[in-house]
Amino acid sequence: MTETNTPQPAPAPAPRGEHRAELIALLNEVAELVANARSMPMSSSVLVNREEISGLVNRAQEALPGELATADTILADADEVLRKAHEEKTAIVAAAQLEAAELVSREKVVIKAQEEAEKIVSDAKAEARKLAQSTDDWCDRRLAEVEIDAEAFVKQVRAGRARLAERMGQVPPGTAEHLGDDGSIE
């Protein structure tokens, strides 16, 4: 059964980059809607306007691809940074090897040239390793941020569903009452 409240029009979608804030706001609205819903007499169930809750869920579903697009963009940026780092490493190593070959070819400075060439190659490889490590660290931090946001979103959705199920007198999916003897969800 639903309340007869007039549904509020859905606000315009948030600009790109604000999907996380929009998702959190929508989840807060869902939680508030459930918390402020009229209780059924002698029951823990509540009356929620179907259109209003459906509208909020639809808006959350529309904003979720934005968060996923942000994660895709981060991964694409990371791939581009890694590609550039590899190109730079290759160029540095090639330049070092060319310089080393030129130094070795000179008669009077053969030994000195070999030492310097090895140092240049070693420095170039060390710089390339540092650059690759820095890129990996940056990618890991960005992905960790996205993972934290995604986990927070999932926790909020589960909490909202559990609260709604509790108010409706239902057992939320994934709880012990829904598990079979082998531990699988029935």
Sine and cosine of phi, psi and omega as CSV:
sin_phi,cos_phi,sin_psi,cos_psi,sin_omega,cos_omega
0.00,0.00,0.61,-0.79,-0.01,-1.00
-0.86,-0.51,0.37,-0.93,0.09,-1.00
-0.96,0.26,0.27,-0.96,-0.02,-1.00
-0.98,-0.21,0.40,0.92,0.06,-1.00
-0.90,0.44,0.54,-0.84,0.06,-1.00
-0.97,0.25,0.79,-0.61,-0.02,-1.00
-0.92,0.38,0.58,-0.82,0.03,-1.00
-1.00,0.09,0.60,-0.80,0.03,-1.00
-0.92,0.40,0.57,-0.82,0.00,-1.00
-0.96,0.29,0.72,-0.69,0.05,-1.00
-0.93,0.37,0.33,-0.94,0.01,-1.00
-0.87,0.49,0.50,-0.87,0.00,-1.00
-0.87,0.49,0.52,-0.86,0.00,-1.00
-0.94,0.33,0.49,-0.87,0.06,-1.00
-0.89,0.46,0.42,-0.91,0.00,-1.00
-0.81,0.59,0.67,-0.74,0.00,-1.00
0.99,-0.15,-0.20,0.98,0.00,-1.00
-0.92,-0.39,0.34,0.94,-0.04,-1.00
-0.90,0.43,-0.61,0.79,-0.02,-1.00
-0.88,0.47,-0.73,0.68,0.00,-1.00
-0.89,0.45,-0.63,0.78,0.02,-1.00
-0.90,0.44,-0.70,0.72,0.02,-1.00
-0.87,0.49,-0.71,0.71,-0.01,-1.00
-0.89,0.45,-0.68,0.73,0.02,-1.00
-0.89,0.46,-0.67,0.74,0.01,-1.00
-0.90,0.44,-0.69,0.73,0.02,-1.00
-0.90,0.44,-0.62,0.78,0.06,-1.00
-0.89,0.45,-0.63,0.78,0.04,-1.00
-0.90,0.44,-0.68,0.74,0.03,-1.00
-0.88,0.48,-0.72,0.69,0.00,-1.00
-0.88,0.47,-0.67,0.74,0.01,-1.00
-0.92,0.40,-0.66,0.75,0.01,-1.00
-0.86,0.50,-0.71,0.70,0.01,-1.00
-0.92,0.38,-0.69,0.73,-0.04,-1.00
-0.90,0.43,-0.57,0.82,-0.06,-1.00
-0.99,-0.12,0.09,1.00,-0.04,-1.00
-0.94,0.34,0.50,-0.87,0.00,-1.00
-0.93,0.36,0.74,-0.67,-0.01,-1.00
-0.99,0.17,0.53,-0.85,0.11,-0.99
-0.98,0.18,0.64,-0.77,0.01,-1.00
-0.87,0.50,0.70,-0.72,0.06,-1.00
0.81,0.58,0.64,0.77,-0.03,-1.00
-0.40,-0.92,0.37,-0.93,0.10,-1.00
-1.00,-0.02,0.04,1.00,0.02,-1.00
-0.97,0.25,0.43,-0.91,0.03,-1.00
-0.78,-0.63,0.35,-0.94,0.08,-1.00
-0.99,-0.14,0.83,-0.55,0.00,-1.00
-0.83,-0.56,0.68,-0.73,0.04,-1.00
-0.93,0.36,0.90,-0.45,-0.07,-1.00
-0.85,0.52,-0.72,0.70,-0.03,-1.00
-0.90,0.44,-0.63,0.77,-0.03,-1.00
-0.93,0.38,-0.72,0.69,-0.01,-1.00
-0.93,0.36,-0.60,0.80,0.04,-1.00
-0.90,0.43,-0.64,0.76,0.03,-1.00
-0.88,0.48,-0.68,0.73,0.01,-1.00
-0.91,0.41,-0.68,0.73,0.01,-1.00
-0.90,0.44,-0.68,0.73,0.02,-1.00
-0.88,0.47,-0.66,0.75,0.02,-1.00
-0.91,0.42,-0.62,0.78,0.04,-1.00
-0.91,0.42,-0.66,0.76,0.02,-1.00
-0.91,0.42,-0.56,0.83,0.03,-1.00
-0.95,0.33,-0.57,0.82,-0.02,-1.00
-0.98,0.21,-0.47,0.88,-0.04,-1.00
-0.84,0.54,-0.69,0.72,0.04,-1.00
-0.85,0.52,-0.48,0.88,0.07,-1.00
-0.89,0.45,-0.67,0.74,0.04,-1.00
-0.90,0.43,-0.65,0.76,0.02,-1.00
-0.92,0.40,-0.61,0.79,0.05,-1.00
-0.90,0.44,-0.60,0.80,0.05,-1.00
-0.89,0.46,-0.68,0.73,0.03,-1.00
-0.89,0.45,-0.66,0.75,0.03,-1.00
-0.89,0.46,-0.65,0.76,0.01,-1.00
-0.90,0.44,-0.67,0.75,0.02,-1.00
-0.88,0.47,-0.70,0.72,0.02,-1.00
-0.90,0.43,-0.65,0.76,0.03,-1.00
-0.90,0.44,-0.67,0.74,0.04,-1.00
-0.89,0.46,-0.66,0.75,0.00,-1.00
-0.90,0.43,-0.67,0.74,0.04,-1.00
-0.88,0.47,-0.66,0.76,0.00,-1.00
-0.91,0.41,-0.68,0.74,0.02,-1.00
-0.89,0.46,-0.69,0.73,0.03,-1.00
-0.90,0.44,-0.66,0.75,0.02,-1.00
-0.88,0.47,-0.70,0.71,0.01,-1.00
-0.91,0.41,-0.64,0.77,0.03,-1.00
-0.89,0.45,-0.65,0.76,0.03,-1.00
-0.91,0.42,-0.69,0.72,0.03,-1.00
-0.88,0.48,-0.69,0.72,0.00,-1.00
-0.90,0.43,-0.67,0.74,0.04,-1.00
-0.87,0.49,-0.71,0.70,0.00,-1.00
-0.88,0.48,-0.69,0.73,0.00,-1.00
-0.91,0.42,-0.67,0.74,0.00,-1.00
-0.90,0.44,-0.73,0.69,-0.01,-1.00
-0.90,0.43,-0.68,0.73,0.01,-1.00
-0.89,0.46,-0.69,0.72,0.02,-1.00
-0.90,0.44,-0.65,0.76,0.02,-1.00
-0.91,0.42,-0.67,0.75,0.02,-1.00
-0.92,0.40,-0.63,0.77,0.05,-1.00
-0.90,0.45,-0.72,0.69,0.01,-1.00
-0.90,0.44,-0.64,0.77,0.02,-1.00
-0.89,0.45,-0.67,0.74,0.01,-1.00
-0.89,0.45,-0.65,0.76,0.02,-1.00
-0.91,0.41,-0.66,0.75,-0.01,-1.00
-0.92,0.40,-0.65,0.76,-0.03,-1.00
-0.91,0.42,-0.56,0.83,-0.07,-1.00
-0.94,0.33,-0.29,0.96,0.02,-1.00
-0.98,0.21,0.73,-0.68,-0.12,-0.99
-0.90,0.44,-0.84,0.54,-0.18,-0.98
-0.96,0.27,-0.28,0.96,-0.07,-1.00
-0.88,-0.48,0.49,0.87,-0.09,-1.00
-0.86,0.52,-0.77,0.64,-0.06,-1.00
-0.91,0.41,-0.73,0.69,0.01,-1.00
-0.89,0.47,-0.65,0.76,-0.01,-1.00
-0.90,0.44,-0.65,0.76,0.01,-1.00
-0.89,0.46,-0.69,0.72,0.01,-1.00
-0.89,0.47,-0.72,0.70,0.00,-1.00
-0.91,0.41,-0.65,0.76,0.00,-1.00
-0.89,0.46,-0.69,0.73,0.02,-1.00
-0.90,0.44,-0.63,0.78,0.03,-1.00
-0.91,0.42,-0.68,0.74,0.00,-1.00
-0.89,0.46,-0.72,0.69,0.01,-1.00
-0.89,0.46,-0.69,0.72,0.01,-1.00
-0.89,0.46,-0.71,0.71,0.03,-1.00
-0.89,0.45,-0.65,0.76,0.00,-1.00
-0.90,0.44,-0.68,0.73,0.02,-1.00
-0.91,0.41,-0.63,0.77,0.03,-1.00
-0.90,0.44,-0.69,0.73,0.03,-1.00
-0.90,0.44,-0.66,0.75,0.03,-1.00
-0.90,0.44,-0.66,0.76,0.04,-1.00
-0.89,0.45,-0.68,0.73,0.02,-1.00
-0.89,0.46,-0.68,0.73,0.00,-1.00
-0.90,0.44,-0.69,0.73,0.02,-1.00
-0.91,0.43,-0.66,0.75,0.02,-1.00
-0.90,0.44,-0.69,0.72,0.02,-1.00
-0.88,0.48,-0.66,0.75,0.02,-1.00
-0.91,0.42,-0.71,0.71,0.03,-1.00
-0.88,0.48,-0.68,0.74,0.02,-1.00
-0.88,0.48,-0.70,0.71,-0.01,-1.00
-0.88,0.48,-0.73,0.69,0.00,-1.00
-0.87,0.49,-0.69,0.72,-0.02,-1.00
-0.89,0.46,-0.68,0.73,0.01,-1.00
-0.89,0.45,-0.70,0.71,-0.01,-1.00
-0.90,0.44,-0.70,0.71,0.00,-1.00
-0.92,0.40,-0.58,0.81,0.05,-1.00
-0.89,0.45,-0.64,0.77,0.04,-1.00
-0.89,0.46,-0.71,0.70,0.02,-1.00
-0.90,0.44,-0.65,0.76,0.00,-1.00
-0.89,0.46,-0.68,0.73,0.01,-1.00
-0.88,0.47,-0.71,0.71,0.01,-1.00
-0.88,0.47,-0.69,0.72,-0.02,-1.00
-0.91,0.42,-0.67,0.74,0.01,-1.00
-0.91,0.42,-0.64,0.77,0.03,-1.00
-0.89,0.45,-0.66,0.75,0.01,-1.00
-0.88,0.47,-0.73,0.68,-0.02,-1.00
-0.89,0.45,-0.66,0.75,0.02,-1.00
-0.88,0.47,-0.67,0.75,0.00,-1.00
-0.92,0.40,-0.65,0.76,0.02,-1.00
-0.90,0.43,-0.72,0.70,0.00,-1.00
-0.89,0.46,-0.67,0.74,0.01,-1.00
-0.90,0.44,-0.67,0.74,0.03,-1.00
-0.90,0.45,-0.69,0.73,0.01,-1.00
-0.91,0.41,-0.66,0.76,0.00,-1.00
-0.90,0.43,-0.67,0.74,0.00,-1.00
-0.90,0.43,-0.68,0.73,0.02,-1.00
-0.90,0.44,-0.70,0.71,0.01,-1.00
-0.89,0.45,-0.64,0.77,0.01,-1.00
-0.89,0.45,-0.68,0.73,0.00,-1.00
-0.93,0.37,-0.46,0.89,-0.01,-1.00
-1.00,0.03,-0.02,1.00,0.01,-1.00
0.97,0.25,0.37,0.93,-0.01,-1.00
-0.95,-0.30,0.35,-0.94,0.08,-1.00
-1.00,-0.05,0.82,-0.57,-0.04,-1.00
-0.91,0.42,0.58,-0.82,0.04,-1.00
-0.85,0.53,0.55,-0.83,0.04,-1.00
1.00,0.00,0.00,1.00,0.02,-1.00
-1.00,0.01,0.10,-1.00,-0.09,-1.00
-0.87,0.50,-0.54,0.84,-0.02,-1.00
-0.92,0.40,-0.35,0.94,-0.02,-1.00
-0.99,-0.14,0.03,1.00,-0.04,-1.00
-1.00,-0.03,0.67,-0.74,0.06,-1.00
-0.99,0.15,-0.04,-1.00,-0.01,-1.00
-0.89,0.46,-0.51,0.86,-0.02,-1.00
-1.00,0.01,0.09,1.00,0.07,-1.00
1.00,-0.01,-0.02,1.00,-0.01,-1.00
-1.00,0.07,0.41,-0.91,0.01,-1.00
-0.98,0.22,0.76,-0.65,-0.03,-1.00
-1.00,0.09,0.00,0.00,0.00,0.00
